[in-house]
């Protein structure tokens, strides 16, 4: 049975959710993260160069990101591509490719961080939310140095 309208509506709602996340992080509007996440959503952050960070919920994520980007006078979260697989009326999975554009407040040095989110989405009471997020760094470039490039995460395929 074809569920085209339902799938289109779900896809649109999830891409809006992703765009809202990028907007909130870029504006550093941490209080606005809460409605984007299911309560107690697990969040896994793998920067590759450090141990994986395990967080629970939007508040913990906001605190983590706020501290991580505090030294940037310019910071923008840019979505490069997204793939969404609707699993039903209330569940979906997706990958989101992104880059952070940033400038250090102290040194003025420009850097970029490329990464990939592997997401689980849930729809409760008609609203799509992040039910679980897993992030892994793909590459980092600082100034004129050669970029650090990391293997594509096998578990994200």
PyMOL commands that set and color helices and strands:
alter all, ss='L'
color gray80, all
select helices_A, chain A and resi 4-27+30-32+34-36+57-69+154-156
alter helices_A, ss='H'
color red, helices_A
select strands_A, chain A and resi 37-46+53-56+72-86+91-104+110-124+127-142+148-149
alter strands_A, ss='S'
color yellow, strands_A
deselect
rebuild
show_as cartoon
